Amino acid sequence: MRQLLTYAERVAQTHATVLIGGESGSGKELIARALHHYSLRCTKAWVDVSCAALPEHLVESELFGYERGAFSGADSPKPGLFELAHQGTLFLDEIGELDTRMQVKLLRVLDGVPYYRLGGTRKVSVDVRIIAATNQDLEEMVKCGRFRNDLFHRIGQISITVPPLRERRDDIIPLAEYFLHQQNPALHLSEPAMGMLADYAWPGNIRELRNVIMKAAVLVSGNEIEASDLPLSLGLRSKGNGPVPIDQMLSPSFDRPNLDRIEKHTILETLAKTNGHQQRAAELLGISRRTLSRKLKLYGVESARETYAS
């Protein structure tokens, strides 16, 4: 990570577009903000948008703006995000979600071609540095025809890949202590808790770690977070290999198995196999949907799709 940050600081001094890759929750936006912070545009605007969060019919109007009367409800003109980021940085998160029509228009703007606001008659010219991020394999999407090859090379003048947290074991405890201090400076982690955090595979990366620490900090009764204060799923997963099998849990070497622990693990594992489908999981478990819902409430799981992240 030190090498990555040193590289990012050097890249920031250029005017090149940057493509940041990495798994969801690994810290791509933080790297993007660092690029802006160390750039020659650091005193200008920082504008960020998630391409996945914008409805398809609003992408063009959000990025490029619109004039009054361009469509129903457009009662006054609105500048687009490109105009708002003029002379600054525009961060396009999840750029792989853009449809091919918008990819064409984005490519033209990146090449310096002036554009029209939606419904406009006057061309707009902007000076914006683009930083894009994705958790998808854009090269594979290019091969499948879902992402334009020319745009891929245009946004990827320089590429940076943020490694997942499981490949940055030395970062886990310092990050956990940082998040814990943010939540409550009086709290600290016990040695067993730190061991459990360090051994977990963290499929949700830093975002999952932050959520785990926040939950533990809210629910702990004393000043020290023990391993028992952490979500049980952390102790039921081996490093990167998914859930620990039931037969391994029952072996003499496994750490203090008990009926409640096995029951909860079985429910969570079944929900994971059914991709969060509660009715299907209940059928596989041989219990009613109502019983399953009651168990999930007991475990503090608000929705089936959040089960394995809890």
C-alpha positions as CSV (number, residue, x, y, z in Angstrom):
1,M,0.0,0.0,0.0
2,R,2.9,2.4,0.6
3,Q,4.2,1.7,-2.9
4,L,0.7,2.2,-4.3
5,L,0.3,5.5,-2.5
6,T,3.7,6.7,-3.6
7,Y,2.8,5.8,-7.2
8,A,-0.5,7.6,-6.8
9,E,1.2,10.7,-5.6
10,R,3.4,10.7,-8.7
11,V,0.5,10.1,-11.0
12,A,-1.5,12.9,-9.4
13,Q,1.0,15.4,-10.8
14,T,0.1,14.5,-14.3
15,H,-3.0,15.4,-16.4
16,A,-3.6,11.7,-17.4
17,T,-6.9,10.0,-16.9
18,V,-6.7,7.3,-14.3
19,L,-8.6,4.0,-14.1
20,I,-8.8,2.5,-10.6
21,G,-9.6,-1.2,-10.3
22,G,-10.3,-3.3,-7.3
23,E,-13.0,-5.2,-5.4
24,S,-16.0,-3.4,-3.9
25,G,-15.1,-1.9,-0.6
26,S,-11.3,-2.0,-1.1
27,G,-10.8,1.8,-1.0
28,K,-10.9,2.9,-4.6
29,E,-12.6,6.2,-3.9
30,L,-10.0,7.0,-1.2
31,I,-7.3,6.5,-3.8
32,A,-9.2,8.7,-6.2
33,R,-9.5,11.5,-3.6
34,A,-5.8,11.2,-2.9
35,L,-5.1,11.7,-6.6
36,H,-7.1,14.9,-6.5
37,H,-5.5,16.0,-3.2
38,Y,-2.0,15.7,-4.6
39,S,-2.8,17.1,-8.1
40,L,-2.3,20.5,-9.6
41,R,-6.2,20.9,-9.4
42,C,-6.4,20.3,-5.7
43,T,-7.8,23.8,-5.1
44,K,-10.5,23.3,-7.7
45,A,-13.7,21.3,-7.6
46,W,-14.0,17.6,-6.7
47,V,-17.2,16.1,-8.1
48,D,-18.0,12.4,-7.7
49,V,-20.9,10.3,-9.1
50,S,-21.7,6.6,-9.1
51,C,-22.7,5.5,-12.6
52,A,-24.5,2.5,-11.1
53,A,-26.7,4.7,-8.9
54,L,-28.0,6.9,-11.8
55,P,-31.1,5.6,-13.6
56,E,-30.3,5.1,-17.3
57,H,-32.6,7.8,-18.5
58,L,-31.0,10.4,-16.2
59,V,-27.3,9.7,-16.9
60,E,-27.0,12.1,-19.8
61,S,-28.8,15.0,-18.1
62,E,-26.8,14.5,-14.9
63,L,-23.4,14.4,-16.7
64,F,-24.0,17.0,-19.3
65,G,-26.9,19.1,-17.9
66,Y,-30.0,20.3,-19.6
67,E,-31.8,23.5,-20.7
68,R,-35.2,24.7,-19.7
69,G,-38.0,22.8,-21.5
70,A,-35.6,19.9,-22.5
71,F,-38.1,17.5,-21.0
72,S,-41.2,17.4,-18.8
73,G,-40.2,18.9,-15.4
74,A,-37.2,20.8,-16.7
75,D,-38.4,24.2,-15.5
76,S,-35.0,25.8,-15.3
77,P,-31.6,25.1,-16.8
78,K,-29.2,22.9,-14.9
79,P,-25.4,22.6,-15.4
80,G,-24.1,19.0,-15.7
81,L,-21.4,17.4,-13.5
82,F,-18.8,18.1,-16.2
83,E,-19.5,21.9,-15.9
84,L,-19.5,21.7,-12.1
85,A,-16.1,20.0,-12.2
86,H,-14.6,22.5,-14.6
87,Q,-10.8,22.9,-14.0
88,G,-11.2,20.2,-11.3
89,T,-11.6,16.5,-11.0
90,L,-14.7,14.4,-12.0
91,F,-14.7,10.9,-10.4
92,L,-16.8,8.4,-12.3
93,D,-17.4,5.4,-10.0
94,E,-18.5,2.1,-11.4
95,I,-17.9,3.3,-15.0
96,G,-18.6,-0.2,-16.3
97,E,-22.3,0.4,-15.7
98,L,-22.6,3.1,-18.5
99,D,-24.5,1.9,-21.5
100,T,-22.8,2.0,-24.9
101,R,-24.6,5.2,-26.1
102,M,-23.3,7.1,-23.1
103,Q,-19.8,5.6,-23.6
104,V,-19.7,7.2,-27.1
105,K,-20.6,10.6,-25.8
106,L,-18.2,10.3,-22.9
107,L,-15.4,9.4,-25.2
108,R,-16.0,12.5,-27.4
109,V,-15.9,14.8,-24.3
110,L,-12.7,13.1,-23.0
111,D,-11.2,13.9,-26.4
112,G,-11.9,17.6,-25.9
113,V,-14.9,17.8,-28.2
114,P,-17.4,20.5,-26.9
115,Y,-20.9,19.1,-26.2
116,Y,-24.5,20.3,-26.0
117,R,-26.6,20.3,-22.8
118,L,-29.7,18.2,-23.3
119,G,-32.1,20.4,-25.3
120,G,-29.4,23.1,-25.7
121,T,-28.2,25.0,-28.8
122,R,-24.9,26.3,-27.4
123,K,-21.9,24.1,-27.1
124,V,-20.1,23.7,-23.8
125,S,-16.4,23.3,-23.4
126,V,-14.9,22.0,-20.1
127,D,-11.4,21.3,-18.7
128,V,-11.9,18.3,-16.4
129,R,-9.6,15.6,-15.2
130,I,-11.3,12.2,-15.2
131,I,-10.7,9.5,-12.6
132,A,-12.7,6.4,-13.1
133,A,-13.2,3.3,-11.0
134,T,-14.7,-0.1,-11.4
135,N,-14.9,-3.5,-9.7
136,Q,-15.5,-5.2,-13.0
137,D,-13.1,-6.7,-15.5
138,L,-13.3,-4.1,-18.2
139,E,-11.0,-6.0,-20.5
140,E,-13.4,-9.0,-20.4
141,M,-16.3,-6.6,-21.0
142,V,-14.5,-5.2,-24.1
143,K,-14.2,-8.8,-25.4
144,C,-17.9,-9.4,-24.8
145,G,-18.8,-6.1,-26.6
146,R,-20.2,-4.6,-23.4
147,F,-17.6,-1.8,-23.1
148,R,-16.0,0.1,-25.9
149,N,-12.4,-0.7,-26.6
150,D,-11.5,3.0,-27.5
151,L,-13.0,4.3,-24.2
152,F,-11.2,1.6,-22.2
153,H,-7.9,2.8,-23.5
154,R,-8.8,6.4,-23.1
155,I,-9.8,6.2,-19.5
156,G,-7.0,3.8,-18.7
157,Q,-4.0,6.0,-19.7
158,I,-2.8,5.1,-16.2
159,S,-4.2,2.1,-14.3
160,I,-4.1,1.5,-10.6
161,T,-5.3,-1.6,-8.9
162,V,-6.2,-1.5,-5.2
163,P,-5.5,-4.9,-3.6
164,P,-8.2,-6.6,-1.5
165,L,-7.9,-6.5,2.3
166,R,-7.1,-10.2,2.5
167,E,-3.9,-9.5,0.6
168,R,-3.1,-6.6,3.1
169,R,-3.0,-8.5,6.4
170,D,-0.8,-5.9,8.0
171,D,-3.5,-3.3,7.4
172,I,-6.4,-5.1,9.2
173,I,-5.6,-4.3,12.8
174,P,-4.5,-0.6,12.2
175,L,-7.7,0.0,10.2
176,A,-9.8,-1.7,12.9
177,E,-8.3,0.4,15.6
178,Y,-8.7,3.5,13.5
179,F,-12.5,2.8,13.0
180,L,-12.8,1.9,16.6
181,H,-11.3,5.2,17.7
182,Q,-13.6,7.1,15.4
183,Q,-16.6,5.3,17.1
184,N,-15.4,5.5,20.7
185,P,-11.8,6.4,21.7
186,A,-12.2,4.7,25.1
187,L,-12.6,1.2,23.5
188,H,-9.8,-1.2,22.6
189,L,-9.5,-4.6,21.0
190,S,-8.5,-7.7,23.0
191,E,-5.8,-10.0,21.7
192,P,-8.3,-12.8,20.8
193,A,-10.5,-10.2,18.9
194,M,-7.5,-9.0,17.0
195,G,-6.6,-12.6,16.1
196,M,-10.1,-13.2,14.8
197,L,-10.1,-10.1,12.7
198,A,-6.7,-10.9,11.3
199,D,-7.7,-14.4,10.3
200,Y,-10.9,-13.5,8.6
201,A,-11.0,-13.4,4.8
202,W,-13.0,-10.1,4.5
203,P,-14.9,-10.6,1.3
204,G,-16.5,-7.2,1.8
205,N,-13.0,-5.6,2.3
206,I,-12.6,-2.4,4.3
207,R,-16.3,-1.5,4.1
208,E,-17.1,-4.8,5.9
209,L,-14.4,-4.3,8.5
210,R,-15.7,-0.8,9.3
211,N,-19.2,-2.1,9.7
212,V,-18.1,-5.0,12.0
213,I,-16.1,-2.6,14.2
214,M,-19.0,-0.1,14.4
215,K,-21.5,-2.9,15.4
216,A,-19.1,-4.2,18.0
217,A,-18.5,-0.8,19.4
218,V,-22.2,-0.1,19.8
219,L,-23.1,-3.4,21.4
220,V,-20.1,-4.0,23.7
221,S,-20.8,-3.5,27.4
222,G,-17.3,-2.8,28.7
223,N,-14.2,-1.0,27.4
224,E,-12.7,-4.0,25.7
225,I,-14.0,-5.7,22.6
226,E,-13.6,-9.5,23.0
227,A,-13.8,-12.1,20.2
228,S,-17.3,-13.0,21.5
229,D,-18.4,-9.4,20.7
230,L,-17.6,-9.8,17.0
231,P,-20.1,-11.4,14.6
232,L,-20.0,-15.2,14.8
233,S,-19.5,-15.5,11.0
234,L,-16.0,-14.2,11.4
235,G,-15.0,-17.2,13.5
236,L,-16.8,-19.6,11.2
237,R,-14.8,-18.8,8.1
238,S,-11.3,-19.9,7.3
239,K,-8.9,-17.6,5.4
240,G,-10.4,-17.1,2.0
241,N,-12.0,-20.6,1.9
242,G,-15.6,-19.8,2.8
243,P,-17.5,-21.3,5.7
244,V,-16.0,-23.9,8.0
245,P,-17.7,-27.3,7.3
246,I,-19.9,-28.7,10.0
247,D,-17.7,-31.8,10.5
248,Q,-14.8,-29.6,11.2
249,M,-16.8,-27.7,13.7
250,L,-17.6,-30.9,15.5
251,S,-13.9,-32.1,15.6
252,P,-12.1,-32.0,19.0
253,S,-9.7,-29.4,17.7
254,F,-12.4,-26.8,16.9
255,D,-12.9,-24.0,19.4
256,R,-15.7,-24.9,21.9
257,P,-18.6,-26.0,19.6
258,N,-22.1,-25.7,21.1
259,L,-25.6,-26.3,19.8
260,D,-26.6,-22.6,19.4
261,R,-23.4,-21.9,17.5
262,I,-23.9,-24.9,15.1
263,E,-27.5,-23.9,14.6
264,K,-26.7,-20.3,13.7
265,H,-23.9,-21.4,11.4
266,T,-26.2,-23.9,9.6
267,I,-28.8,-21.2,9.0
268,L,-26.2,-18.7,7.7
269,E,-24.6,-21.3,5.5
270,T,-27.9,-22.4,4.0
271,L,-28.9,-18.7,3.4
272,A,-25.6,-18.2,1.6
273,K,-26.2,-21.2,-0.6
274,T,-29.7,-19.9,-1.5
275,N,-28.3,-16.4,-2.2
276,G,-30.5,-14.9,0.6
277,H,-33.7,-16.6,-0.5
278,Q,-35.5,-17.1,2.9
279,Q,-38.3,-19.4,1.7
280,R,-35.9,-21.7,-0.1
281,A,-33.6,-21.8,2.8
282,A,-36.4,-22.6,5.2
283,E,-37.4,-25.5,3.0
284,L,-33.9,-26.9,3.0
285,L,-33.6,-26.5,6.7
286,G,-37.0,-28.2,7.3
287,I,-38.4,-25.2,9.2
288,S,-41.1,-22.7,8.5
289,R,-40.4,-19.3,7.0
290,R,-41.8,-17.7,10.2
291,T,-39.3,-19.7,12.3
292,L,-36.4,-18.7,10.1
293,S,-37.4,-15.0,10.3
294,R,-37.6,-15.2,14.1
295,K,-34.1,-16.8,14.2
296,L,-32.7,-14.0,11.9
297,K,-34.2,-11.4,14.2
298,L,-32.6,-13.1,17.2
299,Y,-29.2,-13.0,15.4
300,G,-29.7,-9.3,14.6
301,V,-29.9,-9.9,10.9
302,E,-32.2,-7.3,9.3
303,S,-32.5,-8.9,5.8
304,A,-31.5,-12.2,4.3
305,R,-29.2,-10.5,1.8
306,E,-27.2,-8.9,4.6
307,T,-26.9,-12.2,6.5
308,Y,-23.4,-13.2,5.5
309,A,-22.1,-9.7,5.9
310,S,-23.4,-9.6,9.5
